[in-house]
Amino acid sequence: MLGKVRRLFVIKTKWEAYLIIYALALGAMDRGSHYLTQYPGWGGWLLMAACSGAVFLGGAKILDALRYERERTEP
């Protein structure tokens, strides 16, 4: 039973990875818009850029991990 629950949290396809990256991007841009209201000017824009940059880095890492796992399991 625990194995079935654990499978829900494993990213197996690129489609699932893209959905997760999209959700991360929505949350990051929402947080970035809050930064723009809290810190008007350059500080807010820099924090918003950091939020979007984190999504780019995280998304690339997720996609690389999928490719690594696929290459590891194929003979």
C-alpha positions as CSV (number, residue, x, y, z in Angstrom):
1,M,0.0,0.0,0.0
2,L,2.8,2.4,0.8
3,G,4.4,1.7,-2.6
4,K,1.2,2.8,-4.3
5,V,1.2,6.1,-2.4
6,R,4.9,6.6,-3.1
7,R,4.3,6.2,-6.9
8,L,2.1,9.3,-6.8
9,F,5.1,11.4,-5.9
10,V,7.4,10.1,-8.7
11,I,7.7,12.1,-11.9
12,K,7.7,9.5,-14.7
13,T,7.1,11.4,-18.0
14,K,8.0,14.7,-19.5
15,W,4.3,15.6,-19.4
16,E,4.2,15.3,-15.7
17,A,7.4,17.3,-15.4
18,Y,6.0,20.1,-17.5
19,L,2.8,20.2,-15.3
20,I,5.0,20.5,-12.2
21,I,7.2,23.2,-13.7
22,Y,4.1,25.1,-14.7
23,A,2.8,24.9,-11.2
24,L,6.1,26.1,-9.8
25,A,6.1,29.0,-12.3
26,L,2.6,30.1,-11.3
27,G,3.6,30.1,-7.6
28,A,6.9,31.9,-8.3
29,M,5.2,34.6,-10.4
30,D,2.6,35.1,-7.7
31,R,5.3,35.5,-5.1
32,G,7.2,37.8,-7.5
33,S,4.1,40.1,-7.9
34,H,3.9,40.3,-4.1
35,Y,7.6,41.3,-4.0
36,L,6.8,44.1,-6.5
37,T,4.1,45.5,-4.2
38,Q,6.2,45.1,-1.0
39,Y,9.4,46.4,-2.5
40,P,8.7,49.0,-5.3
41,G,11.5,49.8,-7.6
42,W,14.6,47.8,-8.5
43,G,14.6,45.7,-5.4
44,G,11.2,44.2,-6.2
45,W,12.2,43.6,-9.8
46,L,15.3,41.8,-8.8
47,L,13.5,39.6,-6.4
48,M,10.9,38.8,-9.1
49,A,13.7,37.9,-11.5
50,A,15.2,35.7,-8.8
51,C,11.8,33.9,-8.5
52,S,11.6,33.2,-12.2
53,G,15.3,32.2,-12.3
54,A,14.7,29.6,-9.6
55,V,11.9,28.1,-11.8
56,F,14.3,27.9,-14.8
57,L,17.0,26.2,-12.8
58,G,14.6,23.8,-11.1
59,G,12.8,22.9,-14.3
60,A,16.1,22.2,-16.0
61,K,17.1,20.0,-13.1
62,I,13.8,18.1,-13.2
63,L,14.1,17.4,-17.0
64,D,17.8,16.4,-16.7
65,A,16.9,14.0,-13.9
66,L,14.2,12.4,-16.1
67,R,16.7,11.9,-18.9
68,Y,19.2,10.4,-16.5
69,E,16.7,8.0,-15.1
70,R,15.6,7.0,-18.6
71,E,19.2,6.3,-19.7
72,R,19.9,4.4,-16.5
73,T,17.1,2.0,-16.9
74,E,17.5,1.4,-20.7
75,P,20.0,-1.3,-21.6
